[in-house]
Amino acid sequence: MDHSYMAAMEEMDSLSDSSSIGEAVSGRGRRRRESDEDDGIFYIPERRRSLHLDQTPMDTSHWQYVEQAFSPALSYRSMTSEENLSNMDGEEGSPTRLQLRRADSYSSCYSLDSDDCEKIIPKVKNKDETATEVSDTPVLKHNPNEFKHPALTVEFTFKAICEILRELSEDHLLFFKVMLWKRYPQSFNTPPQSLDLVDLVDRLLECYNLEVSLQITKTLLESIKERRLVKLLQSLCLRNEVRYELCKTLKKTYGEIDDDSATQGERRPLDDFFTKLDITSIANNGPNVEHEVRTIDRLDTNSSKPVKQISTKDLISAERLEKTNVKLALITGVAGSGKSMAIKKLILDWIEGRSHKHVTFMFPLPFRELNKFKGSEVSLLQIIQTLYPETKKLRDYDYTCNECRVMLIFDGLEEYKEPFNFQHTSLLTDHTVISTLNTIVVNMLRARLLYRGIYLVFSRPRIRSCIPYGTLHDEIELRGFSDPEKDEYFKKRFPNPDQAARVIEYTHSSKTLRIMCHLPLFCSLVADEYQCIFKEQGLQAQLPRSITYMYTKLLLALIGQRRTLGASPWGPDNGGDFLMVLGKLAYNMLEKGTLKLNRYEWEAHELDNEEAVNNSGLCMVFVTKPHLFSHEKVLSFIHPTMQEYLAALYVFLSFRNQGKNLFEPPLKEKFKGYFKGQKPMELYKSAVDKSLQYDDGKLDIFLRFLLGTTLKANLDLLQPFCTPSPKWQSVAEDAAALIKKRIKDNQHPNRIGNLKCCLEELGV
Ligand SMILES: Nc1ncnc2c1ncn2[C@@H]1O[C@H](COP(=O)(O)OP(=O)(O)OP(=O)(O)O)[C@@H](O)[C@H]1O
């Protein structure tokens, strides 16, 4: 132990241990008015004068009330807990900040305006103080032109200095305190042994501005030869700045809704809009099978484990990580189930300090962007730096050190077409090593790329085994909206309650529409439609009651350019018309009364392109467990009604484009030329009569969709799939007359209910 240390220690012992620490950054010493217990408002007394200046009577006119930000008021304990410390980062409304920024602070020896360094250097000194200053007091210079990074907040500085000082041994901490007391006696007039770490940092930040406090800390650490901690403090500051810049970029991209809705470019904060999603701990649970007419048992899946609800805030939480060390989660959901929205929410919550506080940096890496690196030699670091140039300041160490957790979010794995050859792809554990995109992706799926990395992979339902055997991972499923959230969505989407009520009423007008609202994309399409017609026709406007209309909108959205992921072309002129292939499959399955097909069955239907099927957004492939030890990959449509819709579309387009009436017995096909001139009503009549034969209502919804194709509005939407034919006209009125006649005949009393629904579909 050197001389100065011993001398300082002796000097200290001679002092009394009364403390004059007032309330400060940590919130210590702040008293709460008892009567305010319940009203969420804190009384923050003025900082009592902690130093020795003139005897000014306490002026209570400065007392103020501020809204409670954290409850209870921040104590040292609550602040030092991981949660609250990070909560404070950049928290504009925090009481601490309010108090610290108060310009008229009662503590008259220093200003607490952290933005003005000059003022923060102690302003008032009396002769005695000057005399006690020791010669090795560093000169604290401030360059007024120096750029103060906005990331340097009181909260960050407090947290960083505390974190660094906590690394000191007891002796060194004491030495640090003594040096503060010796070098800055005008600020640290309290015997240092009475100051614990929080009081010490409180006092430092009360007396000096943020840069100066950091500078003092570094200087003193240097003088006790704690260079490692100086570097660590510098790293913390640098990471804080990078994180700030990154958050700014992410907030711009993910913090607002950038929807293709009819909001005419209006951007709204995500929080105003985001509706809770139904996320479960079990994946591959098959499609939602709730149905208006049929009672469908859940398809036999592998869900023997109990299903747990999860929030976007819990995807690889700190606790889970600590308990299980699971660093990889595969989150699947059908097209339009809200995966991209969940990612946005996850990112925004992290930026705002509401979740994943254990994560230092979050990097969303959409496959749409990653695919651009295909064919080039690249490292993960280069990818991150290309997509987020603000990270160039980080050093390799920042990605690998123990203090940093990096979360990589991969969106849209289904858009990645390269094979995953886990056996023959070399192991990559260094983010700086140049390699191929495929090697990076494969190693990401091994959860090996970064030493302290956390990996979230979002994808449409899994179609190929994409996690290597033996890799510890979570499988999570996103299932869209549950019932209460369906209404909630519209209430958020339409701030005008009358408009929201009207849209909700519409979704309740048909059980099928209501069920389909489990798909957020479907809700957004309904909302877009209403938004348009409210604008054009006012509040009394109504959407057609046709379910075919909304399903056609959904079809168009799913196969629209934005969502088509390498599926075959859809146009009617194309020989391999994918829609017709899928429609035929749907029709055959409907006839057989089956909802899922195994691989051999679906390949027999000219559907050998498994990826195209899955990527169409209309189907999903999932895994069932038909026997105890076996798994089977099966295909189904994203909802039984989607199967019924596509089957009806297939029947309609076969007639419309090829003159084929699929309800006619095959024998008649031989005489095709003879029957070619059939009228559209022939088709609808045979469909109505066929559906009436099924007492279980197997073809009820199918029939509604088929009759929906008689309406002009739907014909217009379906135009892209139809061959040009000037003669084709709507036969909605004839179809309605036919249904009325069947109702009157009353030959199938059980089916009357559905016939009435058909009339509704036809707008009668
Ligand atoms: N939680 C939500 N709150 C509000 N709207 C949502 C939510 N989730 C999804 N939506 C709406 O549904 C639309 C489709 O959702 P999203 O793009 O997230 O689906 P996805 O699962 O990523 O689809 P894909 O697999 O096709 O990429 C969004 O554009 C948005 O309008």
The ligand as a Tripos MOL2 file, in Angstrom:
@<TRIPOS>MOLECULE
LIG
   31    33     1     0     0
SMALL
NO_CHARGES

@<TRIPOS>ATOM
      1 N1        -50.4120   -8.0690  -33.5760 N.pl3     1 LIG1
      2 C1        -50.9590   -7.3820  -34.5550 C.ar      1 LIG1
      3 N2        -51.6250   -6.2400  -34.3000 N.ar      1 LIG1
      4 C2        -52.1790   -5.5510  -35.3060 C.ar      1 LIG1
      5 N3        -52.1380   -5.9290  -36.5850 N.ar      1 LIG1
      6 C3        -51.5070   -7.0470  -36.8980 C.ar      1 LIG1
      7 C4        -50.8760   -7.8330  -35.9090 C.ar      1 LIG1
      8 N4        -50.3170   -8.8890  -36.4970 N.ar      1 LIG1
      9 C5        -50.5600   -8.7670  -37.7980 C.ar      1 LIG1
     10 N5        -51.2800   -7.6750  -38.0570 N.ar      1 LIG1
     11 C6        -51.7860   -7.2520  -39.3760 C.3       1 LIG1
     12 O1        -51.7110   -8.3770  -40.2520 O.3       1 LIG1
     13 C7        -50.8460   -8.1160  -41.3540 C.3       1 LIG1
     14 C8        -50.0430   -9.3510  -41.6820 C.3       1 LIG1
     15 O2        -49.1970   -9.6630  -40.5960 O.3       1 LIG1
     16 P1        -47.6610  -10.0600  -40.7990 P.3       1 LIG1
     17 O3        -47.1070   -9.4510  -42.0310 O.co2     1 LIG1
     18 O4        -46.9740   -9.7910  -39.5170 O.co2     1 LIG1
     19 O5        -47.8190  -11.6020  -41.0170 O.3       1 LIG1
     20 P2        -46.6680  -12.6750  -41.2730 P.3       1 LIG1
     21 O6        -46.9770  -13.8300  -40.3970 O.co2     1 LIG1
     22 O7        -45.3380  -12.0480  -41.1280 O.co2     1 LIG1
     23 O8        -46.9600  -13.0560  -42.7870 O.3       1 LIG1
     24 P3        -45.9560  -13.6760  -43.8850 P.3       1 LIG1
     25 O9        -45.6640  -15.0790  -43.4870 O.co2     1 LIG1
     26 O10       -46.7570  -13.6070  -45.1300 O.co2     1 LIG1
     27 O11       -44.7480  -12.7880  -43.9180 O.co2     1 LIG1
     28 C9        -49.9980   -6.9350  -40.9160 C.3       1 LIG1
     29 O12       -49.6030   -6.1870  -42.0190 O.3       1 LIG1
     30 C10       -50.9230   -6.1730  -40.0020 C.3       1 LIG1
     31 O13       -51.7710   -5.3340  -40.7410 O.3       1 LIG1
@<TRIPOS>BOND
     1     1     2 1
     2     2     3 ar
     3     2     7 ar
     4     3     4 ar
     5     4     5 ar
     6     5     6 ar
     7     6     7 ar
     8     6    10 ar
     9     7     8 ar
    10     8     9 ar
    11     9    10 ar
    12    10    11 1
    13    11    12 1
    14    11    30 1
    15    12    13 1
    16    13    14 1
    17    13    28 1
    18    14    15 1
    19    15    16 1
    20    16    17 2
    21    16    18 1
    22    16    19 1
    23    19    20 1
    24    20    21 2
    25    20    22 1
    26    20    23 1
    27    23    24 1
    28    24    25 2
    29    24    26 1
    30    24    27 1
    31    28    29 1
    32    28    30 1
    33    30    31 1
@<TRIPOS>SUBSTRUCTURE
     1 LIG1         1 GROUP 0 **** ****
